[in-house]
Amino acid sequence: MHLRLLIGSVTVIAFAFLVFHLLFGKDSIPEQRRIAREIELYQKQIDSLNKVIEERNELIQKLKTDSLYKEEILRTRYGMSREDEKVFQLVK
């Protein structure tokens, strides 16, 4: 009889410890959910930055190979013109 009581008590204490650890411990269920949300947020940021990198690489490739695109950039952003070319700028 005493052995059953002892085994039952140890079982209850172990179960209580396990439940406490799952709810409030370092690796608790709420902590795991928080970490999963954080990982998801970081993954979205990584995806967004990978898209930016891809767009920049396409732009770099275009600047290396497309002379008309380079000319357009030089004319519109930097106001450059060809030699002996007159440029008229209209002001509102």
Steps between C-alpha positions, in 0.01 A plus 500: 500500500779740589679419174192592296467827688866578441478420127180704468658798677811486280282477191291803601812704582665406170184587308471835680865575422447412134192723470680787675798461266277495189314813604764712669845354426771621267371287213133549582222482244438880506873561452508261203203681343672837549815368336300356209336840441840667513642252248204565269561876522870456421416272208272768352781754535744261333258443211450875459875567502563216253249665266684832531832326429352334193366833370839666558681219321267540202570875500876438515476257210294750301753774568782271384334392176237753384660817364163665428399453862829652618445797270147548633628499859777747421260735325212490749679473834819687430394745230777395265484546126698404193769724363360787288147420619276780624275423792195706587359475845143620545418656835143535619 
